[in-house]
Amino acid sequence: MENLTQQQLLRQISIGITLIHVLTENERRCERLLGQTAARIKGMGSPVSWTCTDGLSRDGEIIPDTADPLKALDFALSHPGPLLLILKDIHKFWRDNPVLVRKIKDLSCVSRGKGKVTVITAEEEWIPPCLQEEIVLFRQGLPDIEEIRTFLRQLRENDTSFAKVCESEPDLLERLVVAARGLDLVDLERAIRTLRLTDMSSTDAVRSLLENKRRILQQSGIMELILDTAGCNQLGGMENLKHWLQRRESAFGLEGISSGIGLPKGVLIMGVAGCGKSLLVKAIATEWHLPLIRLDMSTVYSGIFGSPEASLNKAFKTAEAVAPCVLWIDEIESGITTHGFKSEGGASSRVLGSFLTWMQEKQEPVFVAATANAIEMLPAEVLRKGRFDEIFYVGLPETSAREEIFRIHLAKRKADLSIFDSKLLAGSTKGFSGAEIEQIVHSAIFEARADQRPMTQQDLMAMVSRTVPLSITMAEQIKKIETWAFKRAVPASGSS
């Protein structure tokens, strides 16, 4: 089912289609689009719309005695010239009503060659079987970036308060355009109204849109919008990945990447637990100024939101609506595995097919950042060259990276770095992950506060001596991961 656009409507009308069914959750926006389309067709004039309460109306004037749907259709049948008829509530009457269905079919036949088009708007997809050959079905998706930009420009022209804010901050309109992707125009208009009526700053207005987007995504239950992102300055080491990001930014420019132009397909990040895969994904979104959406594969298989493949397709459509964005597929191996692929006709096999098809054919700029702990479980189809732009391996941090990680976490907690020997700390934590180093700093601060004194080097060294790192407790598993990654993935750390 295609999304409704003005170009699609004009094309359908030009080839003689007379009956169109539009699935929409926003009647007002749909009616605005239909009105703009009618204005481009010679001699058609404003649309005539019908509701079960008022009957037919045109430009706000009600046509008397047309609340009955049959009488409304009689009016359209007798209308001589071009006409765009919008039937808003007709789908609530046509079940088990053969007379009404016959009149709609007659209207469709009579309208051919006379420039008359009937558009039925509804929230449900069901259509009487005898009309299915006559009708063309469209879905009105969320507004694309051009529709959002046009809407904001119209608001700026008609709203002096909003125009003044835009004059004082020339980049505000584009920031709102990006923040509003994936939202309906109602949400955008509400944010602008709040900006106008309160002392809210433009930054607050953008954040309000992002918070609204996060609420809508959370209500869907499948995905969540991550707002607490961190830049590359929060990553210790990872030189190769930082260089990879900088090279793409140099090629297409930060503005180009943020707007979706030149946005790569994505990266697959595998490695040892606690070494910064999640932080790395957040850094990508922050550095490229893109919204970050997280998809948990375990939720896809929960069955709460339908079949796994239906849940996954819903997630992909949501990501495309929010695009340009970063789609974070966390622990991808928990949903797409070689075991599921080999089990003939299983849910995992269908999910794999849906994922591969979408990665190959997606038109919207969605950067896929997939993380995996057990990458050997993924089918070869996912790992082949071209599916992702690059596969990165995040291993245990080297000495220089551990030193940097200590400095990052100490600075984050506003500690005086001059009293700590970061080289000694790094040398004492060979085989420690970034998460383990963070916990050492956290625990040392807790012990110092419990004694009502500042944290010292000795506190950190004491926590180091008490910690048994994963590199010891899970040595065999980590060795297995490193063996697989050798020559199969690009190390995230190392000289660029």
N, C-alpha and C positions, 0 to 999 in steps of 0.2 A: 504494500500500500504506500503510495507516494505522499510526500508532504505537500500541502496546499501552498501555492505561491501565486502571485498575480500573473506571472508569465504562464504558469500551468493553466490557470483559468482562461486566459485569453486564447491559448492554444486549443483547449477543448471546445470553446465556443466557436472558434474559427473553423473547426472541422465538422461542426454541426451537432455537437452533443447538446441535448436539451434537458437532461435530468442528471443532477450531481448531488451526491450525499457526502457531507463533510462531518467527520468526527471531530468534535471540539469541546473543550471545557471552558472556553471563554467566548461567549456569544458576541459580546461587544466588539472584541478584537476581530472576530470573523466578519461581523457586519461591516466594520470599517474597511476591511480588505475588499469585500464585495462591492462596497460603494465606490472605492477607488478604481476597481476594475470596470464597473458600469460607466464611470465618467470617461473612460478611454474608448468606449464603443459609441460610434456615431448614432444619434437619435434614440439612445436607450434611456437617458435621463436617470433620475435617482431610483434606487431599488424600491420595490413594494414589499413590505414584510408582514407576516401574519403570526399572531400569537392567539392562544385559545381564550385570552381575556379581552383583548381589544379588537380582535379581528384584523383586517387589513389596514395598513397605514403607510403614508408616503410623506416624507419630510415632516413628520410629526402630526400630520392631519389624518384623522381616522376616517376610513371609508365606512359609512353606516351599514348595519345589517350584514356583516361579513364574519361574525365570530364563529358561526357554524362552518366547519372546514369544507363542506360540500358547496356552500354558497361562495366561499372564497375561491374555490377552484372554478366555479362557474364564471366568476368575474374574470379570472385569468384566461379562461377559454374564450371568452367574448372580446378580450382586449385585442385591438386590431394590429398594433405595431410592435416594435421591439420592447421587451420587458424583462427585467430581472426580478423574479419572484423568490423571496426568502421565506421558507416555511419553518418556523422555529419549533413548534410543538407537535407537528403532524405525526411524528413517530410514536406518540403516546396514544394515537387513535387508530392506527392502521392494522393492529393485530385483530384478527377475527372480524374484519370490516371489509368485505369484498367490494362493496359499492365505492367506498373511498379509494381503495387500491385501483379499481377500474378507472375512476375519474383521473387519478394521477397518471395512469398509463395513457389514457386518452389525451390528456394535456401534453404529455411528452410527444405523442405522435402528431398532434395538431400544430405543435410549436415548430416543427421542422420547416426550415425555409422562411420563417417569419421573424427570426431574431428574438424569439422568446426562450428564456432559460429559467428553469426552476432549480433552486438550491435548497436542499433539506439539511438543516443543522441538527445534530443530535450528539448525545454522549454515549450512545450504544451503537454497536455495529450491525445489529440484526436488521435485515431487509426482507420484505415479503418475497418469496421465491419467484413469483411471476414478474417482479420488477427488476430482478437481478440482471437480466439481459439489457434492460433499458438504461440502467443507472451506472454512473462512474463514481467510484468510491475514493475519497481523499481523507487524509488525516491532517488536521492543522497542528503541526508540531510547535514547539517553543520558538519564539522569534529568533531569526538569525541575526548576525552582527550588523548587517545593513539596516534591517528593520528597527533594531534598537537605536542605531545612530540617527536614523530619520526621525524616530519618535522623540529623541532628546533634542534634536534641532528644532522641531516644532514646538516643544515645550519652552525652549530658550527664546523663540520668537514671540510666544504668547504670554510669557511670564517674566515680568521685569525683574523680580527679585532673583530668580534663577539666572537670568541673563547677567546681572551684576556679579554674581558669584563666579560665573564662567569667565567674565572679563578679568576678574582679579586673579583667577587661576586658569590659565589657558589650557592646561592639560587635564582639567577636571572632567570634561565631557568624555574623552577617550578612556580615562580611568573608570568612569561609570559604565561605559560600554563593555569593557572587559569584565568588570565585577558583576554585571547584570546577565552575562551569558548563562543560560540554563534557568532563568527566571522568566515569569510572564511579565508583560508590560504593567500589569496591576501592581506588582511588587516594586517595580522601578518607579512608578508614579507615586507610590506611597512614600518611598525613600526621599524623593524630591520634595514632596509636600512637607515631610518632617524637617528637611533641611531649611525650607522656607519659613516655617512657623516657629522654629525653635532656634536656639543659639548653637545648634549642632554645626561642627566644622565639616568641611568637605571630606576630610579623612574619616570622620565618624560616619558620614553618609555612605562612603564606599564600604566601610567595615559593617555597616548595618545591612547592606546588600549581601555581603559575604556570610554574615550571621544568619540571614534569612535563607540563603542557599544551603547552609549547613543544616538548618532545621528541616528543610524540605527533603534533603538527602537522608537525614536520619529517620524521618518519617517513612521513607521508602524501605528502611530496614536493611537494605543490601549494602549501601555505601555510606561513607561519611566524609565530610569536608574537613581536612586538616588545616588548622590555622596557625598552630604553634610550630612554625617551620624554623630552620636554622640555615645560615649560609655556609660557604666553604671555610670561613674563618673559625667555624666550630668543628672542623674536621682535622684530626691529627694525621699527618702523612697523606695518603691518597693522591700522590703527585700525578700519577698517570691519568686518573679520572679528572682531576682538576684541569690538566692540560687538554684532555678530550673536550671538556665543556668550553674552555677558552677558545679552542680552535674553531668550534662551530659558531661561537659568538662572533669571532673575527670574520668568518665567512659570510654570515647572514645579518650580523648586527643584532644587538639586544632587542631593539624595537621590532625588527623583523621576526625574531623568534617568539617574542611575547605576543605578537599578533597572529602567530601560526604560520607565517611564511618561512619556509626553510626548516620547520621543526622536524627533527629526525623521527624515525619510527619508534625507537626505544632502546632500552638496554636491559640485559638480564644480569642480575647481581647475585652471585653465589658466594658462600664462604662459611667461616666458623661463626657460631652464635656469639653475639655480644661484641662483634668487631666493627659494627657501625654501618650495616647494610641499610637499616631504616633511616639513620641519620643522613646517609648518603643520598637517599631518595629525596628527603626533605631539602637537602642542599641544592639539588637540581632544580626543584620547583622555586626555591627562593632566588637562586642566581638568575634564572630566566624569567622571573616575575610572573609565574603561572600558578593558577589554583591547583591544589593537590587533593585528589580524591582517592580514598583508600577503599579497596574491595577485598573483603575477607572471603577466601574460597570456601571456608567451612560453612559460612552463611548460605552460599549458593547451594550447597548440598543439604541444608537443614530441612528443606521441604516446606518451610513456612510460607514462602512466596511462590509456590508452584514448583514445577519440575526444574531440575538444575539448569537445563539448557534455556528454559524460559527466563529464569532468574538472571542468567548470564547475559542473555540478549537484552533484557531490561537494563542491566548495568551498562552495557555498551551504548545503548541509546541515550542514557542519561549522561554518560561521559561525552558523547558527541554533541549533546545539547549545550554542555558547559564549555566545550572546546573554544579556543585552545587551552589545553590543560595537561597535567601530568596524572595519568591513571596508575596508581600504585597497586599492583596485584601482590598481596603479601602471602608468602609461603605458597607459591604457585604449584609446587609439587604435591600439596595436599589435595588438589582438585584435578590436576592433569598428570597422570602417571602412566608408565609403561604397562603396569598391571591392568589399569582400567582400559587401556587401548587394546590390550590383547583379549579382554573378556568381550566376546562378540556381542554387539548390540547393547552393551552396558551404558549406564548414564555417563560414565567417564569418557567413553568413546564418543558419545554425542557431544559432550562438552568440548572435547578436543577438536572435533570437527567444526563446531561453532567458533571456537577461538581462532583456529587457523584461517578459516574463511574471513572472519572479521579483520584479522591482522593483515591479510592480503588485500582486502577490498575496501577498507575504511577510507572515506573521502575527507572526513573532518580531521583537523590537526590535533590528534590525541597522542601524546608521548607516553608509551607504555614502559613503566619501570617495574619489572618483576623481580622479586627477591626469592631466593631458595636456599635452604640449608642442605638438602639432599638432592643436588642437581642430577645425580646419576639415575634418579627415578623418572626423569622427564624423557618423553619419547624423542627420537632423533628428529622428527618433523618440527618440533619446537626449537631445537638447537641448531638447525641447519643455517648456513650463512645466508643472510638476507631477511630472515624472519625478524631478528633484532639487529640493530646497527653494530652492537658490540656485546660481548660477554665478558664481564669483569669478575675477577676473583678477589675477595677481601679476606686476607689472611691475618694471622696474629701480627700486631704492630712491631716494627723494628725499633731499635734503641732510640733513634732520633724522633720517631713518631710517638713513642711512649713519653718522651720528654715533653713534646708538644702537647700531648693529651693532658699530662699533669698540669702544665701551665694554663691550659684552657679551663680546666675544672677549678683550679685554685683562683683564677681571675674571675670566674663566674660567681664564686662565693666571696669575692672582694677581699681575698687574702693578700698580704704583703708578699709579693713574689721574691723580694730581695732576701728574705730570711730563710728561703727554702733552696736546697741544692737539688735542682731538677735532674742534673746528670746522675747523681747518686741514686735518686729515686728510680730513674729509668733503668740504671744498671742493676738495681735490686729486683726488678719486676720482669725479668726475661720470661717469656711464655705467657704473660698476662694479657688478657683482652682489654679493649677500651672500656667495656662495661665494668670489668673487675677493677680497673684503675679508678673509675668514677665512684664505685662503691667504697674503695679504700679512703678516698677523700671525704666522702659523706660520713663514713663511720668515724674517722679521725675528728671531724668537726663535732660530731655528736658527743664523743668522749670528752673533748675539751670543754664544750658548753656544760656538760654534766658536772664538771669540776669548777665551773665558773672562771675559766681562764682562756687565753688565746691558744689557738692550735699551734703546735710546734712540729719541727722535723721529726722529732722522736715519736710523736703520735702517729705520723704517717708510716714510719718504719715499723712501729709496733703492729699496725694493721696489715702491713705487707707480710710480716712474719706469721700472722695468724691465718692468712689466706692461702688455700690450696687451689691453684688455677685449673681451669678446664683442660689446659694442655697436659696436665698430669692425670686428672681423673678420667679424661676421655681421649687419651693419647692415641689409641688405635683408630678411633673414628676420625680424629683430626688428620691423622696420617693418610687415611683413605681419601678424605676430601682433597688434600694437597696433591696426592698422586693423580687423582682424576683431573684436577685443574691444570696440571703441568702440561703445557703445549696445547691445551684446549681452551684456555681463557687468558685474558690479559690481566696481569696483576694490577690491582688498583693503586698499590703503593710501588715506589721505585722511581728511578730517574726518568723524566719524560724525554 
